[in-house]
């Protein structure tokens, strides 16, 4: 719908000169996309959107003959991404 925010990451930075640049990396580990479709990553600077990256989210079916994953043990420790 291009309005619902799934996840948000804010980074403060300063460019002291117009010739300077900055590279910022945002990690969205564990973000859940409930439905397939195109989601957008927006880069906003001083409340002005500068870039929008479309990210297609697809449901990928396992190849024929692939083993199904074992059922998760509810008492097993969880991996932290």
HTML snippet that shows the backbone in 3Dmol.js (N, CA, C, O; Angstrom):
<script src="https://3Dmol.org/build/3Dmol-min.js"></script>
<div id="view" style="width:600px;height:400px;position:relative"></div>
<script>
const pdb = `
ATOM      1  N   UNK A   1       0.814  -1.206   0.000  1.00  0.00           N
ATOM      2  CA  UNK A   1       0.000   0.000   0.000  1.00  0.00           C
ATOM      3  C   UNK A   1       0.857   1.270   0.000  1.00  0.00           C
ATOM      4  O   UNK A   1       0.322   2.375  -0.092  1.00  0.00           O
ATOM      5  N   UNK A   2       2.165   1.122   0.102  1.00  0.00           N
ATOM      6  CA  UNK A   2       3.138   2.218   0.096  1.00  0.00           C
ATOM      7  C   UNK A   2       2.927   3.221   1.226  1.00  0.00           C
ATOM      8  O   UNK A   2       3.409   4.351   1.152  1.00  0.00           O
ATOM      9  N   UNK A   3       2.206   2.811   2.277  1.00  0.00           N
ATOM     10  CA  UNK A   3       2.020   3.691   3.428  1.00  0.00           C
ATOM     11  C   UNK A   3       2.359   3.008   4.745  1.00  0.00           C
ATOM     12  O   UNK A   3       2.799   3.667   5.687  1.00  0.00           O
ATOM     13  N   UNK A   4       2.160   1.692   4.823  1.00  0.00           N
ATOM     14  CA  UNK A   4       2.401   0.970   6.058  1.00  0.00           C
ATOM     15  C   UNK A   4       3.903   0.810   6.284  1.00  0.00           C
ATOM     16  O   UNK A   4       4.614   0.320   5.406  1.00  0.00           O
ATOM     17  N   UNK A   5       4.384   1.219   7.451  1.00  0.00           N
ATOM     18  CA  UNK A   5       5.799   1.076   7.793  1.00  0.00           C
ATOM     19  C   UNK A   5       5.995  -0.292   8.433  1.00  0.00           C
ATOM     20  O   UNK A   5       5.394  -0.591   9.465  1.00  0.00           O
ATOM     21  N   UNK A   6       6.839  -1.125   7.818  1.00  0.00           N
ATOM     22  CA  UNK A   6       7.120  -2.460   8.331  1.00  0.00           C
ATOM     23  C   UNK A   6       8.252  -2.392   9.351  1.00  0.00           C
ATOM     24  O   UNK A   6       8.214  -3.079  10.371  1.00  0.00           O
ATOM     25  N   UNK A   7       9.249  -1.572   9.081  1.00  0.00           N
ATOM     26  CA  UNK A   7      10.415  -1.450   9.941  1.00  0.00           C
ATOM     27  C   UNK A   7      11.035  -0.080   9.699  1.00  0.00           C
ATOM     28  O   UNK A   7      10.888   0.493   8.619  1.00  0.00           O
ATOM     29  N   UNK A   8      11.729   0.445  10.709  1.00  0.00           N
ATOM     30  CA  UNK A   8      12.321   1.768  10.567  1.00  0.00           C
ATOM     31  C   UNK A   8      13.705   1.766  11.201  1.00  0.00           C
ATOM     32  O   UNK A   8      13.910   1.167  12.257  1.00  0.00           O
ATOM     33  N   UNK A   9      14.653   2.435  10.556  1.00  0.00           N
ATOM     34  CA  UNK A   9      16.009   2.560  11.076  1.00  0.00           C
ATOM     35  C   UNK A   9      16.457   3.996  10.835  1.00  0.00           C
ATOM     36  O   UNK A   9      16.444   4.470   9.699  1.00  0.00           O
ATOM     37  N   UNK A  10      16.853   4.688  11.898  1.00  0.00           N
ATOM     38  CA  UNK A  10      17.304   6.071  11.754  1.00  0.00           C
ATOM     39  C   UNK A  10      18.784   6.156  12.104  1.00  0.00           C
ATOM     40  O   UNK A  10      19.236   5.546  13.073  1.00  0.00           O
ATOM     41  N   UNK A  11      19.533   6.915  11.312  1.00  0.00           N
ATOM     42  CA  UNK A  11      20.950   7.130  11.538  1.00  0.00           C
ATOM     43  C   UNK A  11      21.238   8.616  11.418  1.00  0.00           C
ATOM     44  O   UNK A  11      20.873   9.247  10.427  1.00  0.00           O
ATOM     45  N   UNK A  12      21.890   9.170  12.423  1.00  0.00           N
ATOM     46  CA  UNK A  12      22.251  10.587  12.358  1.00  0.00           C
ATOM     47  C   UNK A  12      23.644  10.707  11.756  1.00  0.00           C
ATOM     48  O   UNK A  12      24.545   9.940  12.097  1.00  0.00           O
ATOM     49  N   UNK A  13      23.815  11.673  10.861  1.00  0.00           N
ATOM     50  CA  UNK A  13      25.126  11.933  10.274  1.00  0.00           C
ATOM     51  C   UNK A  13      25.191  13.393   9.864  1.00  0.00           C
ATOM     52  O   UNK A  13      24.164  14.056   9.717  1.00  0.00           O
ATOM     53  N   UNK A  14      26.414  13.887   9.680  1.00  0.00           N
ATOM     54  CA  UNK A  14      26.638  15.282   9.296  1.00  0.00           C
ATOM     55  C   UNK A  14      27.619  15.301   8.136  1.00  0.00           C
ATOM     56  O   UNK A  14      28.632  14.601   8.153  1.00  0.00           O
ATOM     57  N   UNK A  15      27.313  16.104   7.136  1.00  0.00           N
ATOM     58  CA  UNK A  15      28.252  16.372   6.043  1.00  0.00           C
ATOM     59  C   UNK A  15      28.729  17.810   6.223  1.00  0.00           C
ATOM     60  O   UNK A  15      27.957  18.754   6.052  1.00  0.00           O
ATOM     61  N   UNK A  16      29.991  17.968   6.565  1.00  0.00           N
ATOM     62  CA  UNK A  16      30.517  19.299   6.872  1.00  0.00           C
ATOM     63  C   UNK A  16      30.822  20.116   5.620  1.00  0.00           C
ATOM     64  O   UNK A  16      31.066  21.320   5.699  1.00  0.00           O
ATOM     65  N   UNK A  17      30.805  19.457   4.474  1.00  0.00           N
ATOM     66  CA  UNK A  17      31.117  20.141   3.218  1.00  0.00           C
ATOM     67  C   UNK A  17      30.308  19.476   2.108  1.00  0.00           C
ATOM     68  O   UNK A  17      30.118  18.260   2.137  1.00  0.00           O
ATOM     69  N   UNK A  18      29.828  20.242   1.133  1.00  0.00           N
ATOM     70  CA  UNK A  18      29.038  19.633   0.042  1.00  0.00           C
ATOM     71  C   UNK A  18      29.792  18.568  -0.755  1.00  0.00           C
ATOM     72  O   UNK A  18      29.168  17.745  -1.425  1.00  0.00           O
ATOM     73  N   UNK A  19      31.124  18.574  -0.691  1.00  0.00           N
ATOM     74  CA  UNK A  19      31.897  17.568  -1.432  1.00  0.00           C
ATOM     75  C   UNK A  19      32.074  16.273  -0.639  1.00  0.00           C
ATOM     76  O   UNK A  19      32.571  15.284  -1.180  1.00  0.00           O
ATOM     77  N   UNK A  20      31.680  16.266   0.621  1.00  0.00           N
ATOM     78  CA  UNK A  20      31.794  15.065   1.449  1.00  0.00           C
ATOM     79  C   UNK A  20      30.641  14.109   1.154  1.00  0.00           C
ATOM     80  O   UNK A  20      29.632  14.488   0.561  1.00  0.00           O
ATOM     81  N   UNK A  21      30.813  12.882   1.577  1.00  0.00           N
ATOM     82  CA  UNK A  21      29.752  11.888   1.418  1.00  0.00           C
ATOM     83  C   UNK A  21      29.713  11.002   2.659  1.00  0.00           C
ATOM     84  O   UNK A  21      30.633  11.017   3.476  1.00  0.00           O
ATOM     85  N   UNK A  22      28.657  10.246   2.785  1.00  0.00           N
ATOM     86  CA  UNK A  22      28.511   9.315   3.905  1.00  0.00           C
ATOM     87  C   UNK A  22      27.896   8.024   3.392  1.00  0.00           C
ATOM     88  O   UNK A  22      27.026   8.038   2.521  1.00  0.00           O
ATOM     89  N   UNK A  23      28.352   6.917   3.939  1.00  0.00           N
ATOM     90  CA  UNK A  23      27.765   5.619   3.651  1.00  0.00           C
ATOM     91  C   UNK A  23      27.189   5.079   4.954  1.00  0.00           C
ATOM     92  O   UNK A  23      27.921   4.868   5.921  1.00  0.00           O
ATOM     93  N   UNK A  24      25.905   4.861   4.976  1.00  0.00           N
ATOM     94  CA  UNK A  24      25.230   4.328   6.158  1.00  0.00           C
ATOM     95  C   UNK A  24      24.619   2.982   5.794  1.00  0.00           C
ATOM     96  O   UNK A  24      24.069   2.811   4.706  1.00  0.00           O
ATOM     97  N   UNK A  25      24.720   2.042   6.704  1.00  0.00           N
ATOM     98  CA  UNK A  25      24.176   0.704   6.472  1.00  0.00           C
ATOM     99  C   UNK A  25      23.108   0.418   7.521  1.00  0.00           C
ATOM    100  O   UNK A  25      23.343   0.567   8.720  1.00  0.00           O
ATOM    101  N   UNK A  26      21.945   0.009   7.061  1.00  0.00           N
ATOM    102  CA  UNK A  26      20.852  -0.367   7.963  1.00  0.00           C
ATOM    103  C   UNK A  26      20.636  -1.873   7.834  1.00  0.00           C
ATOM    104  O   UNK A  26      20.549  -2.401   6.725  1.00  0.00           O
ATOM    105  N   UNK A  27      20.550  -2.556   8.965  1.00  0.00           N
ATOM    106  CA  UNK A  27      20.325  -4.001   8.975  1.00  0.00           C
ATOM    107  C   UNK A  27      18.913  -4.249   9.493  1.00  0.00           C
ATOM    108  O   UNK A  27      18.557  -3.813  10.587  1.00  0.00           O
ATOM    109  N   UNK A  28      18.126  -4.944   8.708  1.00  0.00           N
ATOM    110  CA  UNK A  28      16.741  -5.227   9.070  1.00  0.00           C
ATOM    111  C   UNK A  28      16.569  -6.718   9.350  1.00  0.00           C
ATOM    112  O   UNK A  28      15.615  -7.334   8.873  1.00  0.00           O
ATOM    113  N   UNK A  29      17.483  -7.297  10.119  1.00  0.00           N
ATOM    114  CA  UNK A  29      17.419  -8.731  10.435  1.00  0.00           C
ATOM    115  C   UNK A  29      16.138  -9.037  11.201  1.00  0.00           C
ATOM    116  O   UNK A  29      15.747  -8.301  12.108  1.00  0.00           O
ATOM    117  N   UNK A  30      15.506 -10.113  10.827  1.00  0.00           N
ATOM    118  CA  UNK A  30      14.300 -10.539  11.530  1.00  0.00           C
ATOM    119  C   UNK A  30      13.028  -9.841  11.080  1.00  0.00           C
ATOM    120  O   UNK A  30      11.956 -10.110  11.622  1.00  0.00           O
ATOM    121  N   UNK A  31      13.124  -8.953  10.102  1.00  0.00           N
ATOM    122  CA  UNK A  31      11.928  -8.275   9.606  1.00  0.00           C
ATOM    123  C   UNK A  31      11.036  -9.298   8.912  1.00  0.00           C
ATOM    124  O   UNK A  31      11.505 -10.063   8.069  1.00  0.00           O
ATOM    125  N   UNK A  32       9.756  -9.315   9.261  1.00  0.00           N
ATOM    126  CA  UNK A  32       8.816 -10.264   8.661  1.00  0.00           C
ATOM    127  C   UNK A  32       7.930  -9.547   7.655  1.00  0.00           C
ATOM    128  O   UNK A  32       7.333  -8.511   7.952  1.00  0.00           O
ATOM    129  N   UNK A  33       7.859 -10.113   6.476  1.00  0.00           N
ATOM    130  CA  UNK A  33       6.959  -9.622   5.440  1.00  0.00           C
ATOM    131  C   UNK A  33       5.812 -10.617   5.372  1.00  0.00           C
ATOM    132  O   UNK A  33       6.000 -11.755   4.944  1.00  0.00           O
ATOM    133  N   UNK A  34       4.647 -10.203   5.784  1.00  0.00           N
ATOM    134  CA  UNK A  34       3.506 -11.107   5.914  1.00  0.00           C
ATOM    135  C   UNK A  34       2.943 -11.560   4.572  1.00  0.00           C
ATOM    136  O   UNK A  34       2.404 -12.663   4.471  1.00  0.00           O
ATOM    137  N   UNK A  35       3.059 -10.731   3.548  1.00  0.00           N
ATOM    138  CA  UNK A  35       2.520 -11.092   2.236  1.00  0.00           C
ATOM    139  C   UNK A  35       3.543 -10.770   1.158  1.00  0.00           C
ATOM    140  O   UNK A  35       4.308  -9.816   1.294  1.00  0.00           O
ATOM    141  N   UNK A  36       3.563 -11.560   0.082  1.00  0.00           N
ATOM    142  CA  UNK A  36       4.464 -11.247  -1.019  1.00  0.00           C
ATOM    143  C   UNK A  36       4.037  -9.957  -1.708  1.00  0.00           C
ATOM    144  O   UNK A  36       2.877  -9.552  -1.631  1.00  0.00           O
ATOM    145  N   UNK A  37       4.974  -9.329  -2.372  1.00  0.00           N
ATOM    146  CA  UNK A  37       4.693  -8.093  -3.090  1.00  0.00           C
ATOM    147  C   UNK A  37       5.930  -7.222  -3.119  1.00  0.00           C
ATOM    148  O   UNK A  37       7.011  -7.652  -2.714  1.00  0.00           O
ATOM    149  N   UNK A  38       5.777  -6.011  -3.591  1.00  0.00           N
ATOM    150  CA  UNK A  38       6.897  -5.073  -3.662  1.00  0.00           C
ATOM    151  C   UNK A  38       6.861  -4.175  -2.432  1.00  0.00           C
ATOM    152  O   UNK A  38       5.866  -3.502  -2.164  1.00  0.00           O
ATOM    153  N   UNK A  39       7.955  -4.179  -1.696  1.00  0.00           N
ATOM    154  CA  UNK A  39       8.133  -3.301  -0.541  1.00  0.00           C
ATOM    155  C   UNK A  39       9.189  -2.267  -0.924  1.00  0.00           C
ATOM    156  O   UNK A  39      10.028  -2.526  -1.786  1.00  0.00           O
ATOM    157  N   UNK A  40       9.151  -1.112  -0.294  1.00  0.00           N
ATOM    158  CA  UNK A  40      10.089  -0.051  -0.638  1.00  0.00           C
ATOM    159  C   UNK A  40      10.960   0.318   0.548  1.00  0.00           C
ATOM    160  O   UNK A  40      10.481   0.438   1.675  1.00  0.00           O
ATOM    161  N   UNK A  41      12.249   0.495   0.278  1.00  0.00           N
ATOM    162  CA  UNK A  41      13.181   1.068   1.243  1.00  0.00           C
ATOM    163  C   UNK A  41      13.327   2.528   0.840  1.00  0.00           C
ATOM    164  O   UNK A  41      13.724   2.827  -0.287  1.00  0.00           O
ATOM    165  N   UNK A  42      13.011   3.428   1.748  1.00  0.00           N
ATOM    166  CA  UNK A  42      13.092   4.858   1.447  1.00  0.00           C
ATOM    167  C   UNK A  42      14.244   5.487   2.213  1.00  0.00           C
ATOM    168  O   UNK A  42      14.445   5.212   3.396  1.00  0.00           O
ATOM    169  N   UNK A  43      14.997   6.335   1.520  1.00  0.00           N
ATOM    170  CA  UNK A  43      16.074   7.104   2.138  1.00  0.00           C
ATOM    171  C   UNK A  43      15.564   8.525   2.279  1.00  0.00           C
ATOM    172  O   UNK A  43      15.291   9.205   1.290  1.00  0.00           O
ATOM    173  N   UNK A  44      15.438   8.967   3.535  1.00  0.00           N
ATOM    174  CA  UNK A  44      14.886  10.293   3.826  1.00  0.00           C
ATOM    175  C   UNK A  44      15.957  11.105   4.546  1.00  0.00           C
ATOM    176  O   UNK A  44      16.530  10.648   5.534  1.00  0.00           O
ATOM    177  N   UNK A  45      16.224  12.311   4.049  1.00  0.00           N
ATOM    178  CA  UNK A  45      17.195  13.213   4.670  1.00  0.00           C
ATOM    179  C   UNK A  45      16.481  14.512   4.995  1.00  0.00           C
ATOM    180  O   UNK A  45      15.889  15.141   4.118  1.00  0.00           O
ATOM    181  N   UNK A  46      16.539  14.911   6.261  1.00  0.00           N
ATOM    182  CA  UNK A  46      15.875  16.147   6.707  1.00  0.00           C
ATOM    183  C   UNK A  46      14.417  16.186   6.261  1.00  0.00           C
ATOM    184  O   UNK A  46      13.947  17.197   5.740  1.00  0.00           O
ATOM    185  N   UNK A  47      13.708  15.084   6.466  1.00  0.00           N
ATOM    186  CA  UNK A  47      12.282  14.954   6.140  1.00  0.00           C
ATOM    187  C   UNK A  47      11.974  15.047   4.644  1.00  0.00           C
ATOM    188  O   UNK A  47      10.824  15.268   4.265  1.00  0.00           O
ATOM    189  N   UNK A  48      12.989  14.880   3.792  1.00  0.00           N
ATOM    190  CA  UNK A  48      12.795  14.888   2.335  1.00  0.00           C
ATOM    191  C   UNK A  48      13.253  13.536   1.795  1.00  0.00           C
ATOM    192  O   UNK A  48      14.402  13.142   1.995  1.00  0.00           O
ATOM    193  N   UNK A  49      12.342  12.818   1.101  1.00  0.00           N
ATOM    194  CA  UNK A  49      12.717  11.535   0.529  1.00  0.00           C
ATOM    195  C   UNK A  49      13.667  11.761  -0.640  1.00  0.00           C
ATOM    196  O   UNK A  49      13.356  12.489  -1.582  1.00  0.00           O
ATOM    197  N   UNK A  50      14.841  11.117  -0.559  1.00  0.00           N
ATOM    198  CA  UNK A  50      15.861  11.259  -1.601  1.00  0.00           C
ATOM    199  C   UNK A  50      15.879  10.071  -2.555  1.00  0.00           C
ATOM    200  O   UNK A  50      16.095  10.244  -3.755  1.00  0.00           O
ATOM    201  N   UNK A  51      15.656   8.871  -2.036  1.00  0.00           N
ATOM    202  CA  UNK A  51      15.688   7.654  -2.851  1.00  0.00           C
ATOM    203  C   UNK A  51      14.630   6.682  -2.370  1.00  0.00           C
ATOM    204  O   UNK A  51      14.252   6.683  -1.198  1.00  0.00           O
ATOM    205  N   UNK A  52      14.155   5.852  -3.287  1.00  0.00           N
ATOM    206  CA  UNK A  52      13.233   4.761  -2.938  1.00  0.00           C
ATOM    207  C   UNK A  52      13.684   3.531  -3.716  1.00  0.00           C
ATOM    208  O   UNK A  52      13.744   3.539  -4.945  1.00  0.00           O
ATOM    209  N   UNK A  53      14.001   2.462  -2.964  1.00  0.00           N
ATOM    210  CA  UNK A  53      14.427   1.207  -3.572  1.00  0.00           C
ATOM    211  C   UNK A  53      13.287   0.202  -3.486  1.00  0.00           C
ATOM    212  O   UNK A  53      12.851  -0.126  -2.382  1.00  0.00           O
ATOM    213  N   UNK A  54      12.791  -0.297  -4.615  1.00  0.00           N
ATOM    214  CA  UNK A  54      11.773  -1.349  -4.555  1.00  0.00           C
ATOM    215  C   UNK A  54      12.438  -2.701  -4.255  1.00  0.00           C
ATOM    216  O   UNK A  54      13.441  -3.064  -4.870  1.00  0.00           O
ATOM    217  N   UNK A  55      11.865  -3.423  -3.309  1.00  0.00           N
ATOM    218  CA  UNK A  55      12.372  -4.746  -2.935  1.00  0.00           C
ATOM    219  C   UNK A  55      11.250  -5.758  -3.160  1.00  0.00           C
ATOM    220  O   UNK A  55      10.278  -5.773  -2.405  1.00  0.00           O
ATOM    221  N   UNK A  56      11.370  -6.609  -4.196  1.00  0.00           N
ATOM    222  CA  UNK A  56      10.324  -7.615  -4.405  1.00  0.00           C
ATOM    223  C   UNK A  56      10.452  -8.747  -3.386  1.00  0.00           C
ATOM    224  O   UNK A  56      11.539  -9.290  -3.187  1.00  0.00           O
ATOM    225  N   UNK A  57       9.349  -9.096  -2.751  1.00  0.00           N
ATOM    226  CA  UNK A  57       9.305 -10.196  -1.784  1.00  0.00           C
ATOM    227  C   UNK A  57       8.472 -11.308  -2.414  1.00  0.00           C
ATOM    228  O   UNK A  57       7.311 -11.104  -2.769  1.00  0.00           O
ATOM    229  N   UNK A  58       9.081 -12.486  -2.548  1.00  0.00           N
ATOM    230  CA  UNK A  58       8.442 -13.615  -3.213  1.00  0.00           C
ATOM    231  C   UNK A  58       8.348 -14.804  -2.270  1.00  0.00           C
ATOM    232  O   UNK A  58       9.130 -14.920  -1.327  1.00  0.00           O
ATOM    233  N   UNK A  59       7.397 -15.681  -2.526  1.00  0.00           N
ATOM    234  CA  UNK A  59       7.332 -16.967  -1.842  1.00  0.00           C
ATOM    235  C   UNK A  59       8.065 -17.951  -2.737  1.00  0.00           C
ATOM    236  O   UNK A  59       7.691 -18.149  -3.893  1.00  0.00           O
ATOM    237  N   UNK A  60       9.107 -18.564  -2.202  1.00  0.00           N
ATOM    238  CA  UNK A  60       9.909 -19.503  -2.986  1.00  0.00           C
ATOM    239  C   UNK A  60       9.566 -20.914  -2.532  1.00  0.00           C
ATOM    240  O   UNK A  60       9.735 -21.267  -1.365  1.00  0.00           O
ATOM    241  N   UNK A  61       9.087 -21.702  -3.465  1.00  0.00           N
ATOM    242  CA  UNK A  61       8.741 -23.089  -3.173  1.00  0.00           C
ATOM    243  C   UNK A  61      10.011 -23.935  -3.244  1.00  0.00           C
ATOM    244  O   UNK A  61      10.865 -23.689  -4.096  1.00  0.00           O
ATOM    245  N   UNK A  62      10.148 -24.932  -2.358  1.00  0.00           N
ATOM    246  CA  UNK A  62      11.325 -25.801  -2.434  1.00  0.00           C
ATOM    247  C   UNK A  62      11.286 -26.619  -3.719  1.00  0.00           C
ATOM    248  O   UNK A  62      10.210 -26.911  -4.242  1.00  0.00           O
ATOM    249  N   UNK A  63      12.458 -26.988  -4.227  1.00  0.00           N
ATOM    250  CA  UNK A  63      12.484 -27.784  -5.455  1.00  0.00           C
ATOM    251  C   UNK A  63      11.859 -29.159  -5.225  1.00  0.00           C
ATOM    252  O   UNK A  63      11.837 -29.645  -4.094  1.00  0.00           O
ATOM    253  N   UNK A  64      11.351 -29.791  -6.286  1.00  0.00           N
ATOM    254  CA  UNK A  64      10.744 -31.119  -6.139  1.00  0.00           C
ATOM    255  C   UNK A  64      11.738 -32.096  -5.510  1.00  0.00           C
ATOM    256  O   UNK A  64      12.911 -32.134  -5.880  1.00  0.00           O
ATOM    257  N   UNK A  65      11.250 -32.878  -4.561  1.00  0.00           N
ATOM    258  CA  UNK A  65      12.094 -33.874  -3.910  1.00  0.00           C
ATOM    259  C   UNK A  65      12.909 -33.335  -2.747  1.00  0.00           C
ATOM    260  O   UNK A  65      13.632 -34.096  -2.105  1.00  0.00           O
ATOM    261  N   UNK A  66      12.811 -32.041  -2.459  1.00  0.00           N
ATOM    262  CA  UNK A  66      13.577 -31.480  -1.342  1.00  0.00           C
ATOM    263  C   UNK A  66      12.998 -31.974  -0.026  1.00  0.00           C
ATOM    264  O   UNK A  66      11.789 -32.169   0.102  1.00  0.00           O
ATOM    265  N   UNK A  67      13.877 -32.173   0.949  1.00  0.00           N
ATOM    266  CA  UNK A  67      13.422 -32.615   2.269  1.00  0.00           C
ATOM    267  C   UNK A  67      12.751 -31.457   2.987  1.00  0.00           C
ATOM    268  O   UNK A  67      13.185 -30.309   2.891  1.00  0.00           O
ATOM    269  N   UNK A  68      11.695 -31.777   3.704  1.00  0.00           N
ATOM    270  CA  UNK A  68      11.039 -30.762   4.520  1.00  0.00           C
ATOM    271  C   UNK A  68      11.887 -30.544   5.771  1.00  0.00           C
ATOM    272  O   UNK A  68      12.479 -31.492   6.287  1.00  0.00           O
ATOM    273  N   UNK A  69      11.952 -29.304   6.264  1.00  0.00           N
ATOM    274  CA  UNK A  69      12.732 -29.078   7.482  1.00  0.00           C
ATOM    275  C   UNK A  69      12.114 -29.810   8.669  1.00  0.00           C
ATOM    276  O   UNK A  69      10.896 -29.964   8.760  1.00  0.00           O
ATOM    277  N   UNK A  70      12.979 -30.254   9.571  1.00  0.00           N
ATOM    278  CA  UNK A  70      12.496 -30.935  10.777  1.00  0.00           C
ATOM    279  C   UNK A  70      11.695 -29.955  11.610  1.00  0.00           C
ATOM    280  O   UNK A  70      11.937 -28.748  11.583  1.00  0.00           O
ATOM    281  N   UNK A  71      10.732 -30.494  12.353  1.00  0.00           N
ATOM    282  CA  UNK A  71       9.933 -29.622  13.217  1.00  0.00           C
ATOM    283  C   UNK A  71      10.840 -28.995  14.263  1.00  0.00           C
ATOM    284  O   UNK A  71      11.763 -29.630  14.774  1.00  0.00           O
ATOM    285  N   UNK A  72      10.560 -27.751  14.565  1.00  0.00           N
ATOM    286  CA  UNK A  72      11.381 -27.022  15.524  1.00  0.00           C
ATOM    287  C   UNK A  72      11.119 -27.522  16.939  1.00  0.00           C
ATOM    288  O   UNK A  72       9.971 -27.718  17.339  1.00  0.00           O
ATOM    289  N   UNK A  73      12.191 -27.723  17.684  1.00  0.00           N
ATOM    290  CA  UNK A  73      12.088 -28.126  19.085  1.00  0.00           C
ATOM    291  C   UNK A  73      11.784 -26.880  19.908  1.00  0.00           C
ATOM    292  O   UNK A  73      12.611 -25.969  19.957  1.00  0.00           O
ATOM    293  N   UNK A  74      10.612 -26.812  20.561  1.00  0.00           N
ATOM    294  CA  UNK A  74      10.249 -25.601  21.303  1.00  0.00           C
ATOM    295  C   UNK A  74      11.176 -25.316  22.475  1.00  0.00           C
ATOM    296  O   UNK A  74      11.232 -24.183  22.952  1.00  0.00           O
ATOM    297  N   UNK A  75      11.915 -26.338  22.957  1.00  0.00           N
ATOM    298  CA  UNK A  75      12.824 -26.140  24.087  1.00  0.00           C
ATOM    299  C   UNK A  75      14.252 -25.820  23.647  1.00  0.00           C
ATOM    300  O   UNK A  75      15.108 -25.526  24.482  1.00  0.00           O
ATOM    301  N   UNK A  76      14.508 -25.875  22.348  1.00  0.00           N
ATOM    302  CA  UNK A  76      15.858 -25.601  21.858  1.00  0.00           C
ATOM    303  C   UNK A  76      16.145 -24.102  21.927  1.00  0.00           C
ATOM    304  O   UNK A  76      15.238 -23.282  21.780  1.00  0.00           O
ATOM    305  N   UNK A  77      17.426 -23.746  22.154  1.00  0.00           N
ATOM    306  CA  UNK A  77      17.761 -22.312  22.173  1.00  0.00           C
ATOM    307  C   UNK A  77      17.529 -21.696  20.801  1.00  0.00           C
ATOM    308  O   UNK A  77      17.739 -22.345  19.776  1.00  0.00           O
ATOM    309  N   UNK A  78      17.101 -20.458  20.787  1.00  0.00           N
ATOM    310  CA  UNK A  78      16.814 -19.759  19.533  1.00  0.00           C
ATOM    311  C   UNK A  78      18.077 -19.068  19.030  1.00  0.00           C
ATOM    312  O   UNK A  78      18.835 -18.491  19.809  1.00  0.00           O
ATOM    313  N   UNK A  79      18.289 -19.135  17.725  1.00  0.00           N
ATOM    314  CA  UNK A  79      19.426 -18.450  17.125  1.00  0.00           C
ATOM    315  C   UNK A  79      19.097 -16.971  17.014  1.00  0.00           C
ATOM    316  O   UNK A  79      18.021 -16.607  16.541  1.00  0.00           O
ATOM    317  N   UNK A  80      19.999 -16.134  17.440  1.00  0.00           N
ATOM    318  CA  UNK A  80      19.797 -14.683  17.383  1.00  0.00           C
ATOM    319  C   UNK A  80      20.514 -14.137  16.165  1.00  0.00           C
ATOM    320  O   UNK A  80      21.738 -14.219  16.072  1.00  0.00           O
ATOM    321  N   UNK A  81      19.767 -13.588  15.245  1.00  0.00           N
ATOM    322  CA  UNK A  81      20.365 -13.046  14.019  1.00  0.00           C
ATOM    323  C   UNK A  81      20.754 -11.615  14.271  1.00  0.00           C
ATOM    324  O   UNK A  81      21.279 -10.951  13.378  1.00  0.00           O
TER     325      UNK A  81
END
`;
const viewer = $3Dmol.createViewer("view");
viewer.addModel(pdb, "pdb");
viewer.setStyle({}, {cartoon: {color: "spectrum"}});
viewer.zoomTo();
viewer.render();
</script>
